[in-house]
């Protein structure tokens, strides 16, 4: 009699009823879980009394196993999970916990087997399907989604498509992630899901969809850094520079927990460049360099100054860029020449314009010397630049270059893709120079040669009186 009273008193002490049913274990589980987490002095006694009260209740024992698992006591977690299954073969949570223990050992195959057992024995428990799918989401998201589709059959309201999209996103299969997120009404997506949806669109090259999602997300979560970044980046990709600038500012100054990277400032600079705010562009490129050294940024700074017409700063930045390269490329020479030609276009003073064009001409001469493969292109550019210094053809400055270009092209064993265009330009300009000098026969000869490469050229026909 005293023994019975003791058990009842013990049960009451820990807040349990001696007549506990299968349905009311959760409040008691909460009490024993706290004791396990705190490793209290009476923890063993609490566990003992709880397990006696619910010795025939599989879910209650599985809950006890989960409490030990969360406390990183894997031995007791395993013990009580096995006890739960022995008491109730259909206890899905017991199988699931045994699978989780295998995950800790990095044995995905064994874990998947336990999760499959949970599905087989407790088919209405969604956790088994989800856990099984999580094992395969990295190695085979298709297999994972197949298991989620089985879950859809028993739980039509479960967000299978969003979960599948998440799996494909984690596997970097962004097209599939985009496809599955596209099946879900965006109104029900959480902030992390909208982030993945927008990023999946961006990474798969679908800027329109990514922008649609990020813009929608901006309204629900206006201070979300990723969504602000996506609207910024996508707007830049679509050359909507004002919107890109607006959301670049939101990313940097009006986002929670924004982890800024050098690329953010580089793209901010590109947005300002597109909007022709060159000083602001330079400022952003310099901020990017403060975060991460990248010598290519010196070229971008040079480009910004060049577009502004600040030739001195453009050249200073470009020379810094070239000096950091072991072997300047042909593209580097062409970019340097472009600085001078851009400057020439922006000045009104004839002598200054001519000075810049001569500098550009000299750079193309260097290009030809450094890389003979660019002889035709470099000669064409030298002819064009000298033509700009002699717009009325009166000095014939471009004449020797057009003549040389014809010889170069005709000497090609295999015609290049630009060779016909080079010949058209050469014959036309040489003809114009000849006519301007009063040499009609010579001019007519060039026009006839122009018709050989461009039979429909109206200028040549007109000069030769051909209808």
C-alpha positions as CSV (number, residue, x, y, z in Angstrom):
1,X,0.0,0.0,0.0
2,X,2.8,2.4,0.9
3,X,4.6,1.5,-2.4
4,X,1.5,2.5,-4.4
5,X,1.2,5.7,-2.5
6,X,4.8,6.5,-3.2
7,X,4.3,6.1,-7.0
8,X,1.3,8.3,-7.0
9,X,3.1,10.9,-4.9
10,X,6.0,10.8,-7.2
11,X,3.8,11.3,-10.2
12,X,2.1,14.2,-8.6
13,X,5.4,15.7,-7.7
14,X,6.4,15.9,-11.3
15,X,3.0,17.1,-12.5
16,X,1.8,13.9,-14.0
17,X,-1.4,12.0,-13.4
18,X,-1.2,8.3,-12.6
19,X,-4.1,7.8,-15.0
20,X,-2.3,9.5,-17.9
21,X,-3.7,8.7,-21.3
22,X,-2.1,8.4,-24.8
23,X,-3.3,11.9,-25.7
24,X,-2.0,14.0,-22.8
25,X,1.8,13.2,-22.7
26,X,3.0,16.5,-24.3
27,X,2.8,18.7,-21.3
28,X,4.6,16.0,-19.3
29,X,7.2,15.6,-22.0
30,X,7.8,19.3,-21.9
31,X,8.7,19.0,-18.2
32,X,11.1,16.1,-18.6
33,X,12.7,17.7,-21.7
34,X,13.6,20.7,-19.6
35,X,15.1,18.4,-17.0
36,X,17.2,16.6,-19.6
37,X,18.4,19.9,-21.1
38,X,19.3,21.2,-17.7
39,X,20.8,17.9,-16.6
40,X,19.0,18.5,-13.3
41,X,19.7,16.3,-10.2
42,X,16.3,14.6,-10.5
43,X,16.6,14.0,-14.3
44,X,16.9,10.2,-14.0
45,X,14.0,10.0,-11.6
46,X,11.8,12.2,-13.9
47,X,12.8,10.0,-16.9
48,X,12.0,6.9,-15.0
49,X,8.6,8.1,-13.9
50,X,7.7,9.4,-17.4
51,X,8.7,6.2,-19.1
52,X,6.6,4.2,-16.6
53,X,3.6,6.4,-17.2
54,X,3.8,6.1,-21.0
55,X,5.5,2.7,-21.4
56,X,2.9,1.6,-23.9
57,X,2.7,4.9,-25.8
58,X,5.1,4.9,-28.8
59,X,4.9,8.6,-29.7
60,X,5.5,9.6,-26.0
61,X,8.6,7.4,-25.9
62,X,9.7,8.7,-29.2
63,X,9.3,12.2,-27.7
64,X,11.6,11.2,-24.9
65,X,14.1,9.9,-27.4
66,X,13.9,13.3,-29.2
67,X,14.6,15.1,-25.9
68,X,17.8,13.1,-25.4
69,X,18.8,13.7,-29.1
70,X,18.4,17.4,-28.8
71,X,20.6,17.3,-25.7
72,X,23.2,15.4,-27.7
73,X,22.8,12.2,-25.7
74,X,22.8,9.8,-28.6
75,X,23.0,6.7,-26.5
76,X,19.7,7.4,-24.7
77,X,18.2,8.8,-27.8
78,X,18.8,5.4,-29.5
79,X,17.6,3.4,-26.5
80,X,14.2,5.2,-26.3
81,X,13.6,5.3,-30.0
82,X,14.1,1.5,-30.1
83,X,11.8,1.2,-27.1
84,X,9.2,3.3,-28.9
85,X,9.2,1.1,-31.9
86,X,9.1,-2.1,-29.8
87,X,6.0,-0.8,-28.0
88,X,4.4,0.6,-31.2
89,X,5.4,-0.8,-34.6
90,X,3.6,2.1,-36.3
91,X,5.5,4.8,-34.4
92,X,7.0,6.8,-37.3
93,X,8.7,9.3,-35.1
94,X,10.8,6.4,-33.6
95,X,12.1,5.3,-37.0
96,X,12.7,9.0,-37.9
97,X,14.9,9.5,-34.9
98,X,16.9,6.4,-35.7
99,X,17.4,7.8,-39.1
100,X,18.5,11.1,-37.7
101,X,21.1,9.3,-35.6
102,X,22.5,7.8,-38.8
103,X,22.7,11.2,-40.4
104,X,24.9,12.3,-37.5
105,X,27.2,9.4,-38.5
106,X,27.1,10.6,-42.1
107,X,25.5,7.3,-43.2
108,X,22.9,8.5,-45.7
109,X,22.0,5.1,-46.9
110,X,21.2,3.8,-43.4
111,X,19.3,7.0,-42.6
112,X,17.2,6.7,-45.8
113,X,16.3,3.1,-44.8
114,X,14.9,4.2,-41.4
115,X,13.0,7.1,-43.0
116,X,11.5,4.6,-45.5
117,X,10.5,2.4,-42.6
118,X,8.7,5.4,-41.1
119,X,6.8,6.0,-44.4
120,X,5.9,2.3,-44.6
121,X,4.8,1.9,-41.0
122,X,3.3,5.4,-40.5
123,X,2.3,6.6,-44.0
124,X,0.3,9.6,-42.7
125,X,3.3,11.1,-40.9
126,X,4.7,13.8,-43.3
127,X,8.1,13.9,-41.5
128,X,9.1,10.6,-42.9
129,X,8.7,11.8,-46.5
130,X,10.4,15.0,-45.8
131,X,13.4,13.4,-44.0
132,X,13.8,10.8,-46.8
133,X,13.6,13.6,-49.4
134,X,16.2,15.6,-47.5
135,X,18.7,12.7,-47.8
136,X,18.5,12.8,-51.6
137,X,18.0,16.5,-52.2
138,X,21.8,17.0,-52.8
139,X,22.7,13.8,-54.7
140,X,19.4,13.4,-56.6
141,X,16.8,16.1,-56.1
142,X,14.6,14.3,-58.6
143,X,14.4,11.3,-56.3
144,X,13.7,13.7,-53.4
145,X,10.9,15.3,-55.3
146,X,9.4,11.9,-56.2
147,X,9.1,11.2,-52.5
148,X,7.4,14.5,-51.9
149,X,4.9,13.8,-54.7
150,X,4.0,10.7,-52.7
151,X,3.4,12.9,-49.7
152,X,1.1,15.1,-51.8
153,X,-1.2,12.1,-52.3
154,X,-1.9,11.8,-48.5
155,X,-1.5,15.5,-47.7
156,X,-2.8,17.6,-50.6
157,X,-2.3,20.8,-48.6
158,X,1.4,20.2,-47.9
159,X,3.5,22.7,-49.8
160,X,5.2,20.1,-52.0
161,X,6.1,22.5,-54.8
162,X,7.8,25.0,-52.6
163,X,9.7,22.3,-50.8
164,X,10.8,20.7,-54.2
165,X,11.9,24.1,-55.4
166,X,14.0,24.5,-52.2
167,X,15.7,21.1,-52.9
168,X,16.5,22.0,-56.5
169,X,17.9,25.4,-55.4
170,X,20.1,23.7,-52.9
171,X,21.4,21.4,-55.6
172,X,22.1,24.5,-57.8
173,X,19.6,23.3,-60.4
174,X,18.2,26.7,-60.8
175,X,16.0,26.1,-63.8
176,X,14.1,23.4,-61.9
177,X,13.9,25.5,-58.8
178,X,12.4,28.3,-61.0
179,X,9.9,25.8,-62.5
180,X,8.7,24.6,-59.1
181,X,8.5,28.0,-57.4
182,X,6.5,29.0,-60.5
183,X,3.8,26.6,-59.4
184,X,3.3,28.4,-56.1
185,X,1.3,31.5,-55.5
186,X,3.9,34.1,-54.5
187,X,1.5,35.4,-51.8
188,X,2.1,32.3,-49.7
189,X,5.9,32.3,-50.0
190,X,8.0,33.3,-47.0
191,X,10.9,35.7,-47.3
192,X,13.5,33.0,-47.6
193,X,11.6,31.3,-50.3
194,X,11.2,34.6,-52.3
195,X,14.9,35.1,-51.9
196,X,15.6,31.6,-53.4
197,X,13.0,32.2,-56.2
198,X,14.6,35.5,-57.2
199,X,18.1,34.1,-57.0
200,X,17.2,31.1,-59.0
201,X,15.9,33.4,-61.8
202,X,19.1,35.5,-61.7
203,X,21.5,32.5,-61.7
204,X,19.6,30.9,-64.6
205,X,19.7,34.0,-66.6
206,X,16.0,34.8,-66.4
207,X,16.3,38.4,-65.3
208,X,12.6,39.2,-66.1
209,X,11.3,36.5,-63.7
210,X,13.9,37.3,-61.1
211,X,12.9,41.0,-61.3
212,X,9.2,40.2,-61.1
213,X,9.8,38.1,-57.9
214,X,12.2,40.6,-56.3
215,X,9.9,43.5,-57.0
216,X,7.0,41.6,-55.4
217,X,9.2,40.8,-52.5
218,X,10.3,44.4,-52.0
219,X,6.7,45.3,-51.2
220,X,6.3,42.6,-48.5
221,X,9.8,42.8,-47.1
222,X,11.2,46.3,-48.0
223,X,14.3,46.0,-45.9
224,X,15.3,42.5,-47.1
225,X,18.9,42.8,-48.4
226,X,18.8,39.9,-50.9
227,X,15.6,41.1,-52.5
228,X,16.8,44.7,-52.7
229,X,20.1,43.4,-54.3
230,X,18.1,41.3,-56.8
231,X,16.0,44.3,-57.9
232,X,19.3,46.3,-58.2
233,X,21.2,43.7,-60.2
234,X,18.3,42.8,-62.5
235,X,17.5,46.4,-63.2
236,X,21.1,47.0,-64.1
237,X,21.0,43.9,-66.4
238,X,18.0,45.4,-68.2
239,X,19.7,48.8,-68.4
240,X,17.1,50.5,-66.2
241,X,19.8,52.6,-64.6
242,X,17.5,54.9,-62.4
243,X,15.8,51.9,-60.8
244,X,19.2,50.2,-60.3
245,X,20.5,53.3,-58.6
246,X,17.5,53.5,-56.3
247,X,17.8,49.9,-55.1
248,X,21.5,50.1,-54.8
249,X,20.9,52.8,-52.3
250,X,18.2,50.7,-50.6
251,X,20.6,47.8,-50.4
252,X,23.4,49.8,-48.8
253,X,21.4,52.3,-46.6
254,X,18.0,50.7,-46.0
255,X,18.4,47.0,-45.6
256,X,18.6,44.9,-42.5
257,X,21.7,42.8,-41.9
258,X,23.1,43.6,-45.4
259,X,26.5,41.9,-46.0
260,X,27.9,44.1,-48.7
261,X,30.5,42.8,-51.1
262,X,32.8,44.6,-53.5
263,X,30.6,43.6,-56.5
264,X,27.8,45.7,-55.0
265,X,29.8,48.8,-55.3
266,X,31.2,47.8,-58.8
267,X,27.6,47.3,-60.0
268,X,26.6,50.6,-58.4
269,X,29.3,52.2,-60.4
270,X,28.1,50.6,-63.6
271,X,24.6,51.9,-62.8
272,X,25.9,55.4,-62.4
273,X,27.9,55.0,-65.7
274,X,24.8,54.0,-67.5
275,X,23.0,57.1,-66.1
276,X,25.9,59.3,-67.2
277,X,26.8,60.2,-63.6
278,X,30.5,59.7,-64.1
279,X,31.8,61.3,-60.8
280,X,29.5,59.1,-58.8
281,X,30.6,56.1,-60.9
282,X,34.2,56.8,-60.0
283,X,33.3,57.1,-56.3
284,X,31.6,53.6,-56.3
285,X,34.5,52.0,-58.2
286,X,37.0,53.3,-55.7
287,X,34.8,52.0,-52.8
288,X,34.8,48.6,-54.5
289,X,38.6,48.7,-54.6
290,X,38.7,49.5,-50.9
291,X,36.9,46.3,-50.2
292,X,38.8,44.1,-52.7
293,X,41.8,44.9,-54.8
294,X,41.0,44.4,-58.5
295,X,43.2,46.1,-61.1
296,X,40.3,45.9,-63.7
297,X,38.6,48.7,-61.6
298,X,41.3,51.1,-62.7
299,X,40.2,50.6,-66.3
300,X,36.5,51.2,-65.3
301,X,37.6,54.4,-63.6
302,X,39.5,55.4,-66.7
303,X,36.4,54.6,-68.8
304,X,34.2,56.9,-66.5
305,X,36.7,59.8,-66.8
306,X,36.9,59.2,-70.6
307,X,33.1,59.3,-71.0
308,X,33.1,62.5,-68.9
309,X,35.8,64.0,-71.2
310,X,38.4,64.3,-68.4
311,X,41.3,63.0,-70.5
312,X,44.0,63.6,-67.9
313,X,42.4,61.6,-65.2
314,X,41.3,59.0,-67.7
315,X,44.9,58.5,-68.9
316,X,46.2,58.5,-65.3
317,X,43.8,55.7,-64.3
318,X,44.5,53.8,-67.5
319,X,48.2,53.9,-67.1
320,X,47.8,52.6,-63.5
321,X,45.7,49.8,-65.0
322,X,48.3,48.9,-67.6
323,X,51.2,49.1,-65.2
324,X,49.7,46.4,-63.1
325,X,49.6,44.0,-66.0
326,X,52.6,41.9,-66.9
327,X,51.7,41.7,-70.6
328,X,49.3,44.3,-71.9
329,X,46.8,42.8,-74.5
330,X,45.7,44.1,-77.9
331,X,42.5,45.1,-76.2
332,X,44.5,47.3,-73.8
333,X,45.9,49.2,-76.7
334,X,42.5,49.6,-78.3
335,X,41.1,50.9,-75.1
336,X,43.8,53.4,-74.8
337,X,43.2,54.6,-78.3
338,X,39.5,54.8,-77.5
339,X,40.3,57.2,-74.6
340,X,41.9,59.6,-77.1
341,X,39.1,59.2,-79.8
342,X,36.4,59.8,-77.2
343,X,38.2,62.9,-76.0
344,X,38.5,64.1,-79.6
345,X,34.7,63.8,-80.0
346,X,34.0,65.9,-77.0
347,X,36.2,68.9,-77.7
348,X,35.4,71.8,-79.9
349,X,38.9,73.2,-80.4
350,X,40.3,71.9,-83.7
351,X,43.9,71.8,-82.6
352,X,43.1,69.9,-79.4
353,X,40.9,67.5,-81.3
354,X,43.8,66.9,-83.8
355,X,46.2,66.3,-80.9
356,X,44.0,63.6,-79.4
357,X,43.5,61.9,-82.8
358,X,47.3,61.9,-83.4
359,X,47.7,60.2,-80.1
360,X,45.1,57.6,-81.0
361,X,46.9,57.1,-84.4
362,X,50.2,56.5,-82.6
363,X,48.6,53.9,-80.3
364,X,47.2,51.9,-83.3
365,X,50.7,52.0,-84.8
366,X,52.0,50.4,-81.6
367,X,49.2,47.8,-81.8
368,X,50.3,46.7,-85.2
369,X,53.9,46.5,-84.1
370,X,53.1,44.5,-81.1
371,X,50.6,42.2,-82.8
372,X,50.8,41.7,-86.6
373,X,47.6,39.8,-86.5
374,X,45.9,43.2,-86.0
375,X,47.6,44.8,-89.0
376,X,44.4,45.0,-91.1
377,X,42.3,46.3,-88.2
378,X,45.0,48.7,-87.0
379,X,45.5,50.1,-90.5
380,X,41.8,50.6,-91.0
381,X,41.6,52.5,-87.7
382,X,44.6,54.7,-88.7
383,X,42.9,55.4,-92.0
384,X,39.7,56.3,-90.3
385,X,41.4,58.5,-87.7
386,X,43.4,60.4,-90.4
387,X,40.2,60.8,-92.3
388,X,38.7,62.5,-89.2
389,X,41.6,65.0,-89.3
390,X,40.8,65.7,-93.0
391,X,37.0,65.6,-93.2
392,X,36.8,67.3,-96.6
393,X,39.5,65.0,-98.2
394,X,41.5,68.0,-99.3
395,X,44.8,66.9,-97.6
396,X,44.6,63.2,-98.5
397,X,45.9,62.3,-95.0
398,X,44.2,58.9,-95.0
399,X,45.2,58.0,-98.6
400,X,48.4,56.0,-97.8
401,X,46.6,54.0,-95.1
402,X,43.6,53.1,-97.4
403,X,46.1,52.0,-100.1
404,X,48.0,49.9,-97.6
405,X,44.8,48.3,-96.3
406,X,43.9,47.2,-99.9
407,X,47.3,45.5,-100.2
408,X,47.0,43.8,-96.8
409,X,43.5,42.4,-97.6
410,X,44.5,41.3,-101.1
411,X,47.5,39.5,-99.6
412,X,45.3,37.4,-97.3
413,X,45.3,33.7,-98.4
414,X,42.0,33.3,-96.7
415,X,39.6,36.3,-96.5
416,X,38.6,37.4,-93.0
417,X,35.1,38.3,-92.0
418,X,35.9,42.0,-92.1
419,X,37.9,42.0,-95.3
420,X,35.0,42.9,-97.6
421,X,34.0,45.8,-95.4
422,X,37.6,47.0,-95.4
423,X,37.7,47.0,-99.2
424,X,34.4,48.9,-99.5
425,X,35.7,51.7,-97.1
426,X,39.1,51.8,-98.9
427,X,37.7,52.1,-102.4
428,X,35.1,54.6,-101.4
429,X,37.5,56.9,-99.6
430,X,40.2,56.7,-102.2
431,X,37.6,57.6,-104.8
432,X,36.5,60.6,-102.8
433,X,40.1,61.8,-102.3
434,X,40.7,61.4,-106.1
435,X,37.6,63.3,-107.1
436,X,38.4,66.1,-104.6
437,X,41.8,66.4,-106.1
438,X,40.3,66.7,-109.6
439,X,41.4,63.2,-110.7
440,X,38.1,61.9,-112.2
441,X,39.6,59.0,-114.1
442,X,41.3,57.7,-110.9
443,X,38.2,58.3,-108.9
444,X,36.1,56.4,-111.5
445,X,38.6,53.5,-111.3
446,X,38.0,53.2,-107.5
447,X,34.3,53.4,-108.0
448,X,34.4,50.5,-110.4
449,X,36.4,48.5,-107.9
450,X,33.9,49.4,-105.3
451,X,31.1,48.0,-107.4
452,X,33.0,44.7,-107.8
453,X,32.8,44.2,-104.0
454,X,29.5,46.0,-103.5
455,X,27.4,45.7,-106.7
456,X,24.4,47.7,-105.3
457,X,26.4,50.7,-104.0
458,X,24.3,53.7,-105.1
459,X,27.2,56.2,-104.7
460,X,29.4,54.3,-107.0
461,X,26.6,53.9,-109.6
462,X,25.8,57.7,-109.4
463,X,29.5,58.7,-109.8
464,X,29.8,56.4,-112.9
465,X,26.4,57.4,-114.3
466,X,25.0,53.9,-114.0
467,X,21.2,53.7,-113.8
